[in-house]
């Protein structure tokens, strides 16, 4: 299985990511997930999230997850991009692309990788709240 | 470091760094000491981190570690809160 993992402080350029990756003739499913920063959290206006990663460990834990995903499902490729630094509301914070022969395994693997990422990959986020206007 | 102890370097991440008021430090642990022993030393020096211990995650190098894991001289340990990627 081909795999790539990128932590980046640059904006996630989804069209460029998609254009730069070809799929084989045996690939029947290409699942792309983009996670974006919401502009509210618990009803409170949010300007941005500041992401911090422990880079070496984050890459290592992502690698472990992708190996486990490959053991669970017949996947052709998985690509992961996760932002670090300041990500404004509306911008993408994570992008995952899973390619397989059939949709069931691609969808299942994509969801599983996201769930496990939130459990084991050392990345944290700090909310930047919209300033409260004084009355 | 004396003969009765080994030095373990600890790095704090995310808001643990803010609670400690420092990026990390060197801690002395007895030979054969465990991650749990190290956390005792960290809590003693940084009392504001002590209440976080039940939720704290620990890594040795880039792999997760368990409380009973025995530390080795030169280990680099990271201490951080639950992760929040995505």
Backbone of each chain as ProteinMPNN parsed JSONL, in Angstrom:
{"seq_chain_A": "XXXXXXXXXXXXXXXXXXXXXXXXXXXXXXXXXXXXXXXXXXXXXXXXXXXXXXXXXXXXXXXXXXXXXXXXXXXXXXXXXXXXXXXXXXXXXXXXXXXXXXXXXXXXXXXXXXXXXXXXXXXXXXXXXXXXXXX", "coords_chain_A": {"N_chain_A": [[0.852, -1.2, 0.0], [0.553, 2.166, -0.861], [1.569, 5.048, 0.923], [1.328, 8.285, 2.412], [2.329, 10.888, 4.594], [1.847, 14.008, 5.95], [2.704, 16.761, 7.874], [1.925, 20.088, 8.106], [2.505, 23.623, 8.065], [1.44, 25.137, 6.16], [-1.421, 26.237, 4.188], [-3.94, 23.781, 3.401], [-4.075, 22.58, 0.253], [-6.48, 21.462, -1.454], [-7.331, 20.935, -4.221], [-4.815, 20.793, -5.492], [-3.656, 18.656, -4.138], [-5.322, 16.549, -4.886], [-5.057, 16.575, -7.665], [-2.454, 15.849, -7.942], [-2.229, 13.171, -7.518], [-2.494, 10.007, -8.845], [-4.76, 7.321, -9.665], [-4.968, 3.747, -9.744], [-6.018, 1.376, -12.302], [-7.446, -0.545, -11.029], [-8.649, 0.582, -8.908], [-11.619, 1.179, -7.36], [-12.786, 2.929, -5.652], [-12.436, 6.123, -4.328], [-11.962, 7.872, -1.579], [-12.228, 10.979, -0.165], [-11.645, 12.979, 2.595], [-12.229, 16.021, 4.197], [-11.466, 17.885, 6.932], [-12.694, 20.708, 8.57], [-12.247, 23.874, 10.232], [-14.66, 24.962, 12.439], [-16.793, 27.882, 12.8], [-17.877, 28.347, 15.224], [-17.95, 27.22, 18.583], [-19.462, 25.331, 20.905], [-21.487, 27.249, 20.899], [-20.041, 29.574, 21.06], [-18.451, 32.228, 19.414], [-15.825, 31.573, 17.171], [-12.576, 32.328, 16.101], [-10.292, 31.063, 15.142], [-8.297, 28.041, 15.208], [-5.447, 27.058, 16.948], [-3.041, 24.869, 16.121], [-0.916, 22.503, 17.602], [1.743, 20.282, 17.255], [3.518, 17.323, 18.186], [5.951, 16.678, 16.375], [7.708, 14.447, 15.466], [6.693, 12.249, 16.856], [4.026, 12.353, 16.096], [4.132, 11.762, 13.352], [5.16, 9.161, 13.534], [3.086, 7.854, 14.931], [0.962, 8.194, 13.15], [2.005, 6.633, 11.063], [1.922, 4.106, 12.224], [-0.838, 3.813, 12.476], [-1.628, 3.746, 9.792], [-0.411, 1.43, 8.905], [-1.806, -0.412, 10.46], [-4.347, 0.028, 9.413], [-3.997, -0.935, 6.845], [-3.687, -3.604, 7.425], [-6.217, -4.239, 8.191], [-7.967, -3.652, 6.081], [-8.179, -4.117, 2.5], [-6.337, -1.957, 1.027], [-5.402, 0.46, -1.426], [-4.033, 2.889, -1.373], [-3.175, 5.427, 1.047], [-3.366, 8.753, 2.005], [-2.384, 11.351, 4.114], [-2.844, 14.564, 5.399], [-2.095, 16.977, 7.763], [-2.744, 19.989, 9.409], [-0.612, 22.37, 11.072], [-0.055, 25.023, 13.429], [-1.711, 28.239, 13.054], [-5.055, 27.949, 12.161], [-7.6, 29.251, 10.428], [-11.155, 29.836, 10.936], [-13.218, 28.012, 8.792], [-11.174, 27.146, 7.206], [-9.27, 24.285, 6.086], [-8.269, 21.715, 8.288], [-7.482, 19.126, 8.353], [-6.834, 16.525, 6.003], [-7.726, 13.641, 4.317], [-7.158, 10.896, 2.221], [-8.344, 7.984, 0.867], [-7.817, 5.121, -1.018], [-9.237, 2.371, -2.623], [-10.304, -0.894, -3.831], [-13.022, -1.202, -3.519], [-15.934, 0.591, -2.268], [-16.794, 0.18, 0.372], [-14.647, -0.626, 2.064], [-12.946, 1.547, 1.731], [-14.433, 3.706, 2.758], [-14.844, 2.795, 5.386], [-12.206, 2.553, 6.323], [-11.305, 5.189, 6.158], [-12.933, 6.517, 8.049], [-12.18, 5.123, 10.339], [-9.419, 5.714, 10.549], [-9.573, 8.45, 11.083], [-10.924, 8.451, 13.563], [-9.08, 7.04, 15.168], [-6.865, 8.673, 14.913], [-7.643, 10.878, 16.431], [-7.385, 9.795, 18.885], [-4.782, 8.874, 19.331], [-2.721, 10.293, 17.987], [-0.312, 12.717, 18.598], [-1.405, 15.662, 18.623], [-2.548, 18.872, 19.288], [-5.078, 21.37, 19.984], [-5.722, 24.843, 20.288], [-8.221, 27.079, 21.142], [-8.958, 30.145, 19.463], [-10.723, 32.672, 20.408], [-13.416, 34.781, 19.313], [-13.18, 38.235, 19.976], [-14.961, 39.586, 22.731], [-17.444, 41.989, 22.431], [-17.491, 45.089, 24.106], [-20.199, 46.344, 26.065]], "CA_chain_A": [[0.0, 0.0, 0.0], [1.264, 3.456, -0.856], [1.068, 5.948, 1.951], [2.092, 9.511, 2.651], [1.894, 11.61, 5.79], [2.454, 15.34, 5.942], [2.292, 17.816, 8.808], [2.348, 21.307, 7.431], [1.994, 24.913, 8.525], [0.843, 25.795, 4.989], [-2.816, 25.852, 3.927], [-4.146, 22.525, 2.678], [-4.543, 22.887, -1.099], [-7.134, 20.213, -1.855], [-7.227, 20.645, -5.663], [-3.45, 20.384, -5.842], [-3.429, 17.323, -3.588], [-6.069, 15.586, -5.695], [-4.493, 16.542, -9.016], [-1.117, 15.269, -7.92], [-2.229, 11.749, -7.196], [-3.242, 9.188, -9.792], [-5.261, 6.055, -9.122], [-4.772, 2.644, -10.681], [-7.226, 0.897, -12.98], [-8.176, -1.46, -10.141], [-9.252, 1.352, -7.815], [-13.029, 1.481, -7.588], [-13.274, 3.913, -4.679], [-11.51, 7.148, -3.838], [-12.667, 8.629, -0.536], [-11.487, 12.13, 0.349], [-12.291, 13.661, 3.718], [-11.604, 17.279, 4.611], [-11.973, 18.424, 8.195], [-12.536, 22.165, 8.582], [-12.46, 24.554, 11.506], [-15.973, 25.632, 12.526], [-16.7, 29.258, 13.31], [-18.451, 28.391, 16.574], [-17.708, 26.039, 19.417], [-20.362, 25.445, 22.058], [-22.219, 28.522, 20.742], [-19.154, 30.721, 21.219], [-17.786, 32.513, 18.13], [-14.424, 31.147, 17.136], [-11.817, 32.926, 14.998], [-9.321, 30.108, 14.594], [-7.702, 27.069, 16.128], [-3.992, 26.967, 16.82], [-2.654, 23.463, 16.263], [0.456, 22.179, 17.974], [2.039, 18.848, 17.106], [4.822, 16.741, 18.538], [6.071, 16.196, 14.989], [8.279, 13.107, 15.247], [5.78, 11.228, 17.37], [2.796, 12.376, 15.284], [4.416, 10.999, 12.128], [5.296, 7.753, 13.924], [1.776, 7.296, 15.278], [0.213, 8.086, 11.884], [2.53, 5.465, 10.343], [1.374, 2.902, 12.87], [-2.258, 3.717, 12.12], [-1.805, 3.357, 8.392], [-0.059, 0.003, 8.833], [-2.952, -1.151, 11.018], [-5.463, 0.131, 8.451], [-3.679, -1.849, 5.744], [-3.922, -4.977, 7.908], [-7.663, -4.468, 8.363], [-8.695, -3.526, 4.826], [-7.318, -4.137, 1.299], [-6.28, -0.577, 0.544], [-4.369, 0.746, -2.432], [-3.196, 3.985, -0.877], [-3.726, 6.371, 2.023], [-2.598, 9.992, 2.138], [-2.863, 12.16, 5.24], [-2.231, 15.877, 5.6], [-2.659, 17.651, 8.949], [-2.197, 21.328, 9.621], [-0.104, 22.863, 12.341], [-0.126, 26.477, 13.462], [-3.02, 28.893, 13.101], [-5.989, 27.581, 11.091], [-8.773, 30.109, 10.621], [-12.468, 29.219, 10.723], [-13.5, 27.799, 7.377], [-10.037, 26.512, 6.545], [-9.104, 22.849, 6.347], [-7.249, 21.348, 9.27], [-7.01, 17.766, 8.061], [-7.274, 15.98, 4.72], [-7.379, 12.218, 4.211], [-7.622, 10.286, 0.974], [-8.185, 6.531, 0.909], [-8.137, 4.5, -2.299], [-9.33, 0.906, -2.571], [-11.074, -1.463, -4.935], [-14.453, -1.062, -3.258], [-16.229, 1.737, -1.423], [-17.022, -0.155, 1.783], [-13.4, -0.587, 2.828], [-12.383, 2.904, 1.692], [-15.196, 4.524, 3.715], [-14.583, 2.306, 6.74], [-10.826, 2.874, 6.697], [-11.199, 6.64, 6.346], [-13.533, 6.832, 9.345], [-11.354, 4.522, 11.405], [-8.176, 6.494, 10.681], [-9.926, 9.71, 11.76], [-11.211, 8.162, 14.976], [-7.842, 6.665, 15.856], [-6.014, 9.873, 14.96], [-8.082, 11.708, 17.563], [-7.084, 9.066, 20.111], [-3.36, 8.565, 19.583], [-1.714, 11.148, 17.32], [-0.111, 13.866, 19.496], [-1.706, 16.979, 18.067], [-3.486, 19.576, 20.188], [-5.557, 22.631, 19.415], [-6.088, 25.885, 21.253], [-9.172, 27.967, 20.46], [-8.791, 31.599, 19.443], [-12.114, 33.126, 20.438], [-13.704, 36.131, 18.829], [-13.243, 39.139, 21.131], [-16.308, 39.966, 23.168], [-17.63, 43.44, 22.341], [-17.936, 45.731, 25.35], [-21.486, 47.038, 25.882]], "C_chain_A": [[0.882, 1.243, 0.0], [0.703, 4.311, 0.264], [1.961, 7.175, 2.055], [1.468, 10.241, 3.821], [2.608, 12.951, 5.772], [1.844, 16.194, 7.057], [2.795, 19.112, 8.204], [1.728, 22.556, 8.058], [1.349, 25.682, 7.375], [-0.613, 25.378, 4.824], [-2.896, 24.548, 3.132], [-4.79, 22.858, 1.331], [-5.164, 21.614, -1.677], [-7.052, 19.939, -3.358], [-5.833, 20.171, -6.061], [-3.159, 18.975, -5.341], [-4.096, 16.263, -4.457], [-5.451, 15.443, -7.083], [-3.159, 15.814, -9.049], [-1.082, 13.785, -7.654], [-3.096, 10.969, -8.184], [-3.749, 7.94, -9.087], [-5.116, 4.982, -10.183], [-6.105, 2.226, -11.305], [-8.047, -0.031, -12.095], [-8.892, -0.719, -9.014], [-10.7, 1.707, -8.163], [-13.57, 2.547, -6.665], [-12.146, 4.851, -4.261], [-12.296, 8.004, -2.854], [-11.75, 9.741, -0.043], [-12.285, 12.763, 1.477], [-11.497, 14.93, 4.034], [-12.266, 17.736, 5.897], [-11.671, 19.913, 8.246], [-12.795, 22.718, 9.984], [-13.81, 25.273, 11.458], [-15.806, 27.037, 13.101], [-17.384, 29.434, 14.665], [-18.087, 27.112, 17.295], [-18.531, 26.227, 20.674], [-21.017, 26.837, 22.089], [-21.335, 29.754, 20.897], [-18.413, 30.974, 19.896], [-16.284, 32.261, 18.19], [-13.737, 31.762, 15.914], [-10.931, 31.874, 14.325], [-8.98, 29.062, 15.653], [-6.199, 27.077, 15.885], [-3.585, 25.533, 17.121], [-1.174, 23.348, 16.617], [0.631, 20.674, 17.821], [3.392, 18.531, 17.732], [5.222, 16.001, 17.254], [6.574, 14.767, 14.837], [7.328, 12.018, 15.719], [4.489, 11.186, 16.556], [2.997, 11.569, 14.007], [4.481, 9.507, 12.448], [3.931, 7.119, 14.207], [0.864, 7.212, 14.042], [0.684, 6.853, 11.108], [1.961, 4.176, 10.918], [-0.084, 2.707, 12.48], [-2.446, 3.229, 10.692], [-1.409, 1.897, 8.17], [-1.224, -0.837, 9.351], [-4.138, -1.128, 10.055], [-5.248, -0.839, 7.294], [-3.919, -3.301, 6.146], [-5.411, -5.292, 7.983], [-8.429, -4.474, 7.05], [-7.721, -3.599, 3.646], [-7.307, -2.759, 0.651], [-5.163, -0.418, -0.479], [-3.441, 1.867, -1.967], [-3.943, 4.799, 0.173], [-2.789, 7.571, 2.088], [-3.225, 10.817, 3.245], [-2.106, 13.486, 5.259], [-2.898, 16.501, 6.812], [-1.951, 18.978, 9.146], [-1.574, 21.473, 11.003], [-0.212, 24.39, 12.29], [-1.564, 26.977, 13.429], [-3.871, 28.507, 11.893], [-7.284, 28.35, 11.333], [-10.068, 29.343, 10.358], [-12.745, 29.155, 9.222], [-12.37, 27.128, 6.633], [-9.948, 25.035, 6.935], [-7.992, 22.619, 7.359], [-6.695, 19.954, 9.016], [-7.616, 17.299, 6.736], [-6.789, 14.538, 4.628], [-7.96, 11.678, 2.908], [-7.301, 8.796, 1.035], [-8.645, 5.959, -0.426], [-8.162, 2.984, -2.123], [-10.179, 0.417, -3.737], [-12.565, -1.199, -4.773], [-14.712, 0.005, -2.209], [-16.31, 1.388, 0.064], [-15.727, -0.044, 2.592], [-12.785, 0.814, 2.83], [-13.099, 3.806, 2.707], [-14.886, 4.109, 5.15], [-13.188, 2.712, 7.2], [-10.676, 4.369, 6.968], [-11.759, 7.036, 7.72], [-12.699, 6.316, 10.504], [-10.076, 5.319, 11.62], [-8.457, 7.81, 11.414], [-10.16, 9.485, 13.25], [-9.924, 7.87, 15.752], [-6.874, 7.843, 15.952], [-6.355, 10.715, 16.182], [-7.753, 11.049, 18.904], [-5.583, 8.975, 20.389], [-2.34, 9.514, 18.966], [-1.545, 12.437, 18.127], [-0.186, 15.214, 18.779], [-2.737, 17.597, 19.003], [-3.922, 20.872, 19.53], [-5.996, 23.575, 20.521], [-7.035, 26.846, 20.554], [-8.758, 29.434, 20.544], [-10.202, 32.161, 19.321], [-12.239, 34.523, 19.847], [-13.8, 37.048, 20.044], [-14.683, 39.514, 21.459], [-16.407, 41.483, 23.141], [-18.104, 43.994, 23.674], [-19.245, 46.469, 25.118], [-21.308, 48.549, 25.985]], "O_chain_A": [[1.836, 1.344, 0.771], [-0.5, 4.297, 0.523], [3.168, 7.117, 1.822], [0.253, 10.22, 4.019], [3.825, 13.017, 5.601], [0.625, 16.324, 7.162], [3.964, 19.218, 7.833], [0.585, 22.542, 8.516], [0.777, 26.752, 7.584], [-1.004, 24.296, 5.263], [-2.034, 24.255, 2.303], [-5.913, 23.357, 1.279], [-4.483, 20.799, -2.299], [-6.734, 18.816, -3.748], [-5.691, 19.257, -6.872], [-2.499, 18.191, -6.023], [-3.513, 15.214, -4.733], [-5.333, 14.338, -7.611], [-2.784, 15.233, -10.067], [-0.004, 13.198, -7.572], [-4.286, 11.244, -8.332], [-3.231, 7.551, -8.041], [-5.138, 5.272, -11.379], [-7.172, 2.669, -10.882], [-9.219, -0.279, -12.377], [-9.651, -1.32, -8.254], [-10.968, 2.43, -9.123], [-14.687, 3.027, -6.858], [-11.053, 4.418, -3.894], [-13.182, 8.764, -3.244], [-10.643, 9.487, 0.433], [-13.472, 13.049, 1.32], [-10.269, 14.913, 4.124], [-13.478, 17.948, 5.944], [-10.541, 20.336, 8.0], [-13.476, 22.098, 10.801], [-14.07, 26.079, 10.564], [-14.829, 27.341, 13.784], [-17.458, 30.546, 15.187], [-17.935, 26.055, 16.682], [-18.318, 27.179, 21.424], [-21.092, 27.496, 23.126], [-21.841, 30.876, 20.867], [-17.821, 30.057, 19.326], [-15.589, 32.676, 19.118], [-14.279, 31.712, 14.81], [-10.839, 31.81, 13.099], [-9.333, 29.192, 16.825], [-5.745, 27.1, 14.741], [-3.764, 25.045, 18.237], [-0.313, 23.996, 16.023], [-0.237, 19.894, 18.213], [4.284, 19.377, 17.79], [4.871, 14.835, 17.072], [5.943, 13.958, 14.157], [7.176, 10.988, 15.062], [3.92, 10.115, 16.346], [2.132, 10.781, 13.623], [3.922, 8.686, 11.719], [3.654, 5.998, 13.781], [0.087, 6.268, 13.908], [-0.134, 6.114, 10.56], [1.569, 3.271, 10.181], [-0.519, 1.592, 12.192], [-3.314, 2.4, 10.417], [-2.005, 1.209, 7.341], [-1.583, -1.851, 8.751], [-4.844, -2.124, 9.898], [-6.187, -1.481, 6.823], [-4.305, -4.127, 5.319], [-5.823, -6.445, 7.857], [-9.414, -5.198, 6.902], [-6.566, -3.191, 3.771], [-8.165, -2.44, -0.173], [-4.123, -1.073, -0.401], [-2.225, 1.8, -2.146], [-5.173, 4.851, 0.186], [-1.573, 7.42, 2.211], [-4.445, 10.967, 3.308], [-0.881, 13.517, 5.149], [-4.126, 16.553, 6.89], [-0.727, 19.073, 9.062], [-1.954, 20.797, 11.959], [-0.433, 24.968, 11.226], [-2.504, 26.243, 13.732], [-3.467, 28.709, 10.748], [-7.977, 28.122, 12.325], [-10.076, 28.335, 9.652], [-12.531, 30.122, 8.491], [-12.576, 26.593, 5.543], [-10.474, 24.605, 7.962], [-6.928, 23.237, 7.299], [-5.574, 19.64, 9.415], [-8.752, 17.633, 6.4], [-5.61, 14.248, 4.83], [-9.102, 11.967, 2.549], [-6.152, 8.397, 1.226], [-9.733, 6.278, -0.905], [-7.243, 2.392, -1.556], [-10.702, 1.207, -4.523], [-13.283, -0.999, -5.753], [-13.856, 0.299, -1.374], [-15.943, 2.197, 0.916], [-15.708, 0.556, 3.667], [-12.172, 1.222, 3.817], [-12.457, 4.572, 3.425], [-14.689, 4.955, 6.023], [-13.008, 3.161, 8.332], [-9.99, 4.764, 7.911], [-11.133, 7.796, 8.458], [-12.537, 6.991, 11.52], [-9.691, 5.571, 12.762], [-7.673, 8.231, 12.263], [-9.658, 10.232, 14.09], [-9.713, 8.388, 16.848], [-6.158, 7.993, 16.941], [-5.466, 11.204, 16.879], [-7.84, 11.697, 19.947], [-5.161, 8.997, 21.545], [-1.187, 9.527, 19.398], [-2.511, 13.174, 18.324], [0.823, 15.804, 18.392], [-3.672, 16.932, 19.449], [-3.247, 21.403, 18.648], [-6.557, 23.167, 21.538], [-6.706, 27.376, 19.493], [-8.269, 29.896, 21.575], [-10.801, 32.124, 18.246], [-11.306, 35.325, 19.878], [-14.43, 36.688, 21.039], [-15.507, 39.728, 20.569], [-15.586, 42.184, 23.733], [-19.008, 43.44, 24.3], [-19.403, 47.145, 24.102], [-22.279, 49.295, 25.858]]}, "seq_chain_B": "XXXXXXXXXXXXXXXXXXXXXXXXXXXXXXXXXXXXXXXXXXXXXXXXXXXXXXXXXXXXXXXXXXXXXXXXXXXXXXXXXXXXXX", "coords_chain_B": {"N_chain_B": [[24.306, 13.898, 38.068], [24.232, 11.126, 40.27], [25.617, 7.99, 41.513], [23.47, 6.658, 42.459], [21.292, 7.297, 41.005], [19.581, 8.032, 37.872], [19.521, 10.19, 35.046], [16.713, 11.592, 33.557], [15.352, 13.089, 30.771], [12.686, 15.299, 30.405], [9.989, 16.432, 28.454], [7.458, 18.852, 28.158], [4.214, 19.165, 26.7], [1.731, 21.064, 24.877], [-0.91, 22.374, 26.913], [0.191, 21.492, 29.253], [2.759, 22.418, 29.327], [2.316, 25.102, 29.812], [1.12, 24.983, 32.326], [3.246, 23.993, 33.815], [5.005, 26.015, 33.421], [7.329, 25.939, 32.047], [9.398, 24.458, 29.486], [10.341, 21.925, 29.952], [12.541, 19.576, 31.564], [15.322, 18.158, 33.419], [15.21, 15.158, 35.275], [15.815, 13.238, 38.191], [15.926, 9.785, 38.633], [15.725, 6.69, 40.325], [17.916, 3.927, 39.455], [16.33, 1.472, 37.492], [13.969, 2.585, 37.913], [10.567, 3.555, 37.234], [8.155, 4.769, 34.79], [6.074, 5.719, 36.323], [7.43, 6.377, 38.707], [8.931, 8.474, 37.73], [6.89, 10.297, 37.142], [6.063, 10.876, 39.699], [8.243, 12.409, 40.573], [8.068, 14.536, 38.795], [5.589, 15.64, 39.515], [6.183, 16.483, 42.066], [8.025, 18.544, 41.669], [6.584, 20.211, 40.012], [3.843, 21.212, 41.065], [1.438, 22.145, 39.97], [0.973, 20.505, 37.857], [0.314, 18.121, 38.94], [-2.497, 17.531, 39.472], [-3.273, 16.833, 36.921], [-2.419, 14.349, 36.394], [-4.073, 11.937, 36.242], [-5.119, 12.076, 33.654], [-2.968, 12.338, 32.054], [-0.8, 11.676, 29.294], [1.948, 9.648, 28.374], [5.05, 9.455, 26.745], [7.864, 7.587, 25.676], [10.545, 8.507, 23.916], [9.226, 8.245, 20.75], [7.106, 6.643, 21.233], [4.202, 5.46, 22.946], [4.077, 5.118, 26.51], [3.767, 3.07, 29.446], [2.651, 3.23, 32.91], [4.098, 1.373, 34.482], [6.36, 0.883, 33.056], [9.83, 0.396, 32.768], [12.39, 2.741, 33.019], [15.218, 3.815, 31.04], [18.663, 4.869, 31.208], [19.175, 8.039, 29.782], [16.798, 8.12, 28.42], [14.291, 9.909, 26.66], [11.566, 11.576, 27.638], [8.178, 12.368, 27.046], [5.482, 14.367, 28.121], [2.078, 14.806, 28.146], [-1.266, 16.237, 27.562], [-4.528, 14.668, 26.833], [-4.897, 13.914, 23.354], [-5.897, 15.925, 20.485], [-6.348, 15.965, 17.727], [-7.392, 16.837, 14.326]], "CA_chain_B": [[23.791, 12.548, 38.33], [25.094, 10.314, 41.111], [25.533, 6.55, 41.221], [22.195, 6.126, 42.932], [20.172, 7.777, 40.193], [19.839, 8.289, 36.45], [18.86, 11.417, 34.611], [15.725, 11.443, 32.488], [14.909, 14.381, 30.248], [11.229, 15.326, 30.194], [9.467, 17.578, 27.709], [6.013, 19.048, 28.322], [3.557, 19.615, 25.477], [0.407, 21.693, 24.975], [-1.111, 23.199, 28.108], [1.051, 21.021, 30.351], [3.907, 23.326, 29.329], [1.873, 26.34, 30.463], [0.928, 24.698, 33.758], [4.562, 23.853, 34.445], [5.728, 27.27, 33.266], [8.653, 25.628, 31.477], [9.262, 23.457, 28.411], [10.682, 20.593, 30.43], [13.677, 19.598, 32.481], [15.951, 16.873, 33.753], [14.739, 14.615, 36.553], [16.583, 12.097, 38.675], [15.122, 8.603, 38.977], [16.613, 5.596, 40.733], [18.046, 2.889, 38.428], [15.206, 0.554, 37.564], [12.761, 3.379, 38.143], [9.534, 3.435, 36.204], [7.454, 5.991, 34.361], [5.323, 6.185, 37.485], [8.392, 7.04, 39.591], [9.265, 9.757, 37.109], [5.738, 11.193, 37.315], [6.119, 11.35, 41.096], [9.246, 13.475, 40.634], [7.532, 15.685, 38.046], [4.517, 16.24, 40.325], [6.803, 17.14, 43.22], [8.644, 19.796, 41.235], [5.568, 21.048, 39.349], [2.565, 20.838, 41.704], [0.281, 22.465, 39.13], [0.75, 19.396, 36.928], [-0.097, 16.921, 39.688], [-3.911, 17.143, 39.257], [-3.456, 16.36, 35.55], [-1.837, 13.01, 36.24], [-4.98, 10.879, 35.77], [-5.394, 12.139, 32.21], [-1.715, 12.574, 31.334], [-0.245, 10.637, 28.428], [3.403, 9.64, 28.485], [5.772, 8.761, 25.674], [9.322, 7.481, 25.725], [10.852, 8.689, 22.495], [8.012, 8.533, 19.975], [6.135, 5.581, 21.5], [3.499, 5.589, 24.222], [4.645, 4.329, 27.601], [2.839, 2.73, 30.518], [3.204, 3.617, 34.219], [5.04, 0.39, 35.041], [7.506, 0.727, 32.155], [11.112, 0.747, 33.38], [13.131, 3.725, 32.225], [16.638, 3.557, 30.795], [19.43, 6.12, 31.199], [19.142, 8.742, 28.498], [15.457, 8.171, 27.828], [13.639, 11.208, 26.523], [10.154, 11.335, 27.946], [7.244, 13.463, 26.79], [4.297, 14.335, 28.98], [1.113, 15.689, 27.491], [-2.684, 15.956, 27.817], [-5.176, 13.919, 25.749], [-4.667, 14.537, 22.048], [-7.11, 16.577, 19.95], [-6.171, 16.257, 16.302], [-8.558, 16.891, 13.448]], "C_chain_B": [[24.749, 11.819, 39.272], [24.839, 8.828, 40.825], [24.189, 5.957, 41.59], [21.021, 6.574, 42.074], [20.58, 7.886, 38.721], [19.009, 9.501, 36.05], [17.93, 11.121, 33.432], [15.281, 12.841, 32.062], [13.415, 14.308, 29.915], [10.865, 16.594, 29.428], [7.953, 17.638, 27.898], [5.427, 19.59, 27.016], [2.186, 20.205, 25.808], [0.265, 22.44, 26.298], [-0.367, 22.668, 29.338], [2.283, 21.928, 30.484], [3.54, 24.625, 30.063], [1.669, 26.118, 31.956], [2.275, 24.6, 34.482], [5.338, 25.161, 34.398], [7.11, 27.094, 32.664], [8.474, 24.518, 30.441], [9.556, 22.028, 28.882], [11.834, 20.687, 31.403], [14.24, 18.205, 32.668], [15.502, 16.441, 35.144], [15.589, 13.4, 36.912], [15.626, 10.979, 39.107], [16.093, 7.491, 39.367], [16.735, 4.586, 39.597], [16.938, 1.844, 38.59], [13.893, 1.274, 37.809], [11.82, 3.327, 36.948], [8.998, 4.81, 35.791], [6.679, 6.572, 35.537], [6.226, 6.909, 38.482], [8.749, 8.427, 39.045], [8.122, 10.755, 37.304], [5.65, 11.705, 38.75], [7.068, 12.537, 41.203], [8.752, 14.735, 39.926], [6.468, 16.402, 38.884], [5.089, 17.009, 41.515], [7.373, 18.498, 42.828], [7.616, 20.76, 40.634], [4.181, 20.689, 39.903], [1.337, 21.142, 40.852], [-0.009, 21.364, 38.107], [0.155, 18.174, 37.636], [-1.572, 16.553, 39.466], [-4.18, 16.587, 37.861], [-3.051, 14.897, 35.371], [-2.825, 11.943, 35.756], [-5.233, 10.904, 34.261], [-4.112, 12.262, 31.39], [-1.325, 11.373, 30.473], [1.275, 10.78, 28.453], [3.988, 8.891, 27.291], [7.245, 8.702, 26.032], [9.78, 7.483, 24.274], [9.566, 9.052, 21.769], [6.957, 7.44, 20.165], [5.477, 5.8, 22.865], [4.114, 4.654, 25.264], [3.586, 4.117, 28.678], [3.476, 3.03, 31.871], [4.266, 2.659, 34.744], [6.273, 0.182, 34.166], [8.782, 1.221, 32.824], [11.883, 1.67, 32.439], [14.605, 3.336, 32.111], [17.382, 4.886, 30.815], [19.392, 6.75, 29.801], [17.782, 8.783, 27.837], [14.961, 9.608, 27.764], [12.141, 10.976, 26.631], [9.341, 12.579, 27.633], [6.003, 13.257, 27.625], [3.292, 15.312, 28.4], [-0.331, 15.307, 27.806], [-3.275, 15.117, 26.689], [-5.076, 14.669, 24.426], [-5.995, 14.995, 21.45], [-6.993, 16.859, 18.462], [-7.485, 16.321, 15.543], [-9.249, 18.223, 13.45]], "O_chain_B": [[25.964, 11.891, 39.085], [23.981, 8.463, 40.021], [23.811, 4.892, 41.102], [19.872, 6.261, 42.388], [21.762, 7.838, 38.381], [17.96, 9.792, 36.625], [18.318, 10.486, 32.452], [14.886, 13.663, 32.889], [12.952, 13.388, 29.241], [11.366, 17.681, 29.718], [7.259, 16.625, 27.812], [6.068, 20.375, 26.316], [1.576, 19.908, 26.835], [1.216, 23.072, 26.756], [-0.311, 23.349, 30.361], [2.78, 22.174, 31.582], [4.336, 25.17, 30.827], [2.013, 26.982, 32.763], [2.42, 25.066, 35.612], [6.218, 25.398, 35.224], [7.957, 27.982, 32.755], [7.523, 23.739, 30.508], [9.085, 21.055, 28.293], [12.081, 21.738, 31.995], [13.714, 17.219, 32.153], [15.426, 17.251, 36.067], [16.02, 12.642, 36.043], [14.662, 11.203, 39.839], [17.171, 7.378, 38.785], [15.779, 4.39, 38.846], [16.653, 1.396, 39.7], [12.836, 0.65, 37.901], [12.231, 3.087, 35.813], [9.344, 5.843, 36.364], [6.639, 7.789, 35.717], [5.837, 7.935, 39.04], [8.853, 9.404, 39.787], [8.362, 11.926, 37.597], [5.214, 12.831, 38.988], [6.75, 13.543, 41.838], [8.982, 15.853, 40.388], [6.453, 17.631, 38.952], [4.557, 18.042, 41.92], [7.227, 19.479, 43.557], [7.765, 21.978, 40.736], [3.435, 19.942, 39.27], [0.309, 20.478, 40.987], [-1.108, 21.299, 37.557], [-0.434, 17.303, 36.996], [-1.878, 15.374, 39.287], [-5.204, 15.941, 37.639], [-3.308, 14.29, 34.331], [-2.45, 11.11, 34.93], [-5.528, 9.87, 33.662], [-4.165, 12.287, 30.16], [-1.495, 10.22, 30.868], [1.81, 11.884, 28.543], [3.49, 7.841, 26.886], [7.802, 9.635, 26.609], [9.448, 6.583, 23.503], [8.897, 10.027, 22.112], [6.03, 7.32, 19.364], [6.114, 6.264, 23.81], [4.597, 3.566, 24.951], [2.636, 4.89, 28.797], [4.701, 3.081, 31.979], [5.228, 3.088, 35.381], [7.142, -0.619, 34.509], [8.82, 2.32, 33.378], [12.007, 1.413, 31.241], [15.154, 2.633, 32.959], [16.806, 5.921, 30.479], [19.556, 6.071, 28.787], [17.623, 9.418, 26.794], [15.177, 10.407, 28.675], [11.539, 10.273, 25.819], [9.761, 13.7, 27.918], [5.533, 12.136, 27.815], [3.595, 16.486, 28.187], [-0.598, 14.195, 28.261], [-2.601, 14.875, 25.687], [-5.158, 15.896, 24.383], [-7.066, 14.531, 21.841], [-7.485, 17.881, 17.984], [-8.537, 15.919, 16.039], [-10.247, 18.401, 12.751]]}, "name": "protein", "num_of_chains": 2, "seq": "XXXXXXXXXXXXXXXXXXXXXXXXXXXXXXXXXXXXXXXXXXXXXXXXXXXXXXXXXXXXXXXXXXXXXXXXXXXXXXXXXXXXXXXXXXXXXXXXXXXXXXXXXXXXXXXXXXXXXXXXXXXXXXXXXXXXXXXXXXXXXXXXXXXXXXXXXXXXXXXXXXXXXXXXXXXXXXXXXXXXXXXXXXXXXXXXXXXXXXXXXXXXXXXXXXXXXXXXXXXXX"}
